[in-house]
């Protein structure tokens, strides 16, 4: 579920020595259902109309973050792919999306998100635990780099307190909206490249069912 252009995928020569750049990575389920994406875009339009100081998440990058891995090396990436390939299953799921919320709370909003219902949350949390347990066994990936998985899809980031009251009103108005269900398929290993206009995501590997 928020420039530095140092995150290259390829080695560079440095005085006869190969220096591998580090990769800023995470694991995710991507949101690919177009009907759901259109509904989220309408919600984003309302959030922007509040006059709040927002950075809206690009619709094509909407996702659940299963685990932020931080900066890893090429060998770590290959270890992750090798360790999870053929072992990750059960992640084709119909997820019910419901309502808007904020992190950390309405008094200090940094993120606006779309949530999911209780049953969907239990299924995603269970699978995230399995994935994270497998990642814990990958050499070079520190266990303490894992935060608890909270099933949500970030749709906007708040840059300042401008018109916060109106933003809160908009979020509350959609707190219990039923957005319908969408199928979540495939676990993605993503490269996150930070740019002045925001992060850019690239698939490094897709673990298919």
C-alpha positions in Angstrom: 0.0 0.0 0.0 4.2 7.1 -0.8 14.0 12.5 -6.4 16.7 9.8 -6.4 17.6 8.4 -9.7 20.2 6.0 -8.4 18.2 2.8 -8.8 19.5 1.2 -12.0 19.0 -2.4 -12.9 22.4 -2.9 -14.6 26.0 -2.9 -13.5 28.3 -0.1 -14.4 32.1 -0.3 -15.0 34.2 1.6 -12.5 38.0 1.5 -13.0 37.9 -2.1 -14.2 35.5 -3.2 -11.4 31.9 -4.1 -11.9 29.7 -2.2 -9.4 26.1 -3.5 -9.1 23.5 -0.9 -8.2 21.0 -1.7 -5.5 17.3 -2.2 -6.3 14.5 -0.6 -4.3 11.9 -3.4 -4.3 8.6 -4.6 -2.9 6.1 -7.5 -3.3 2.6 -6.6 -4.3 -0.8 -7.7 -5.7 -1.7 -5.3 -8.5 -5.2 -3.9 -9.1 -6.0 -4.7 -12.7 -9.8 -4.7 -12.8 -10.8 -1.8 -15.0 -14.3 -1.4 -13.6 -12.8 -1.0 -10.1 -10.1 1.3 -11.3 -12.8 3.6 -12.9 -14.6 3.7 -9.5 -11.4 4.7 -7.7 -10.7 7.4 -10.3 -14.1 8.9 -9.5 -13.2 8.9 -5.8 -9.9 10.5 -6.6 -11.7 13.2 -8.5 -13.8 14.0 -5.4 -10.8 14.1 -3.2 -9.1 16.6 -5.5 -12.3 18.7 -5.6 -11.9 19.1 -1.8 -9.1 21.5 -2.5 -6.7 19.5 -0.3 -3.0 19.4 -1.1 -2.8 15.9 -2.6 -0.7 13.7 -4.8 -3.0 11.2 -6.4 -1.7 7.7 -7.1 -1.6 6.9 -10.8 -4.5 4.4 -11.6 -2.1 2.0 -13.4 0.1 1.6 -10.2 -2.7 0.8 -7.7 -1.7 -2.2 -5.6 -1.6 -3.9 -2.2 1.9 -3.9 -0.8 2.6 -7.3 0.7 6.2 -6.5 1.8 8.6 -3.7 1.3 12.0 -5.3 0.8 14.1 -2.1 0.7 17.2 -1.9 -1.4 18.5 -5.2 -2.5 21.2 -6.4 -4.8 20.8 -8.4 -8.1 21.8 -11.6 -6.3 19.1 -11.0 -3.7 16.5 -10.5 -6.4 17.5 -13.9 -8.0 17.4 -15.6 -4.6 13.9 -14.3 -4.0 12.7 -15.4 -7.4 14.3 -18.8 -7.0 12.9 -19.2 -3.4 9.3 -18.3 -4.2 8.9 -19.8 -7.7 6.7 -22.9 -7.6 5.9 -22.3 -3.9 3.6 -19.3 -3.9 0.0 -20.5 -4.4 -3.5 -19.5 -3.4 -3.3 -15.9 -4.4 -6.1 -15.9 -7.0 -8.8 -14.4 -4.9 -12.0 -12.4 -5.3 -11.6 -9.3 -3.0 -14.5 -7.1 -2.0 -13.5 -3.4 -1.9 -15.3 -1.2 0.6 -14.9 2.4 1.8 -12.3 5.1 2.3 -10.0 5.6 5.2 -6.9 7.5 6.3 -3.5 6.9 7.8 -2.5 7.5 10.5 -5.8 9.1 11.5 -8.1 12.0 10.6 -6.1 14.5 12.7 -2.8 13.8 10.9 -3.7 12.5 7.5 -0.8 11.4 5.3 -2.5 8.8 3.2 -6.1 8.2 1.9 -6.8 4.6 1.1 -9.5 2.2 -0.2 -10.3 -0.7 2.1 -11.7 -4.2 1.8 -14.2 -6.2 3.8 -13.5 -8.5 6.7 -13.5 -11.8 4.8 -11.2 -10.5 2.1 -8.9 -9.0 4.7 -8.5 -12.4 6.4 -7.7 -14.2 3.1 -5.1 -11.6 2.1 -3.5 -11.5 5.6 -3.2 -15.3 5.6 -1.5 -15.4 2.3 0.7 -12.5 3.1 1.9 -14.3 6.3 2.8 -17.4 4.1 4.7 -15.2 1.6 6.5 -13.3 4.4 7.5 -16.5 6.1 9.1 -17.8 2.9 10.9 -14.4 2.4 12.3 -14.6 5.9 14.2 -17.7 4.8 15.8 -16.0 1.8 19.6 -15.3 2.4 20.4 -11.6 2.5 16.8 -10.4 3.3 16.7 -9.1 6.9 13.7 -10.3 8.9 13.5 -6.9 10.7 12.7 -5.3 7.3 9.1 -6.5 7.5 6.2 -4.4 8.7 2.8 -5.8 9.5 0.6 -6.3 6.5 -2.4 -4.0 6.5 -4.8 -4.7 3.5 -5.4 -1.4 1.9 -4.9 0.3 -1.5 -3.3 3.8 -1.3 -5.1 6.2 -3.7 -3.7 9.6 -2.5 -1.0 11.1 -0.4 -1.5 14.3 1.5 1.3 16.9 1.1 0.1 19.5 3.6 -2.8 20.5 5.9 -4.5 22.7 3.3 -8.3 22.2 3.3 -7.9 19.3 5.7 -11.4 19.7 7.1 -13.0 19.4 3.6 -10.8 16.4 2.9 -12.0 14.7 6.1 -15.6 15.4 5.1 -15.1 13.8 1.7 -13.5 10.7 3.2 -16.3 10.3 5.8 -18.9 10.6 3.1 -17.5 7.6 1.4 -16.5 5.6 4.5 -19.0 2.8 3.8 -19.1 2.8 0.0 -19.5 -0.6 -1.6 -17.1 -0.7 -4.5 -17.7 -4.3 -5.6 -15.4 -7.2 -6.0 -12.4 -7.7 -8.2 -10.1 -10.7 -8.8 -6.6 -10.3 -7.5 -4.1 -12.5 -9.4 -0.4 -13.1 -9.3 2.3 -11.9 -6.9 4.6 -9.2 -8.3 8.2 -8.4 -7.4 8.4 -4.7 -8.2 11.3 -2.3 -8.8 10.5 1.2 -7.4 12.4 4.0 -9.0 12.0 7.4 -7.3 11.7 10.4 -9.6 10.8 14.1 -9.0 7.3 13.4 -10.2 6.8 10.3 -8.0 7.7 6.6 -7.9 7.8 4.5 -11.1 7.1 0.8 -10.8 8.5 -1.9 -13.0 7.9 -5.7 -12.8 11.1 -7.6 -12.0 9.2 -10.9 -11.9 5.6 -12.1 -11.8 4.8 -15.3 -9.8 1.9 -16.7 -11.7 -0.7 -19.3 -10.5 
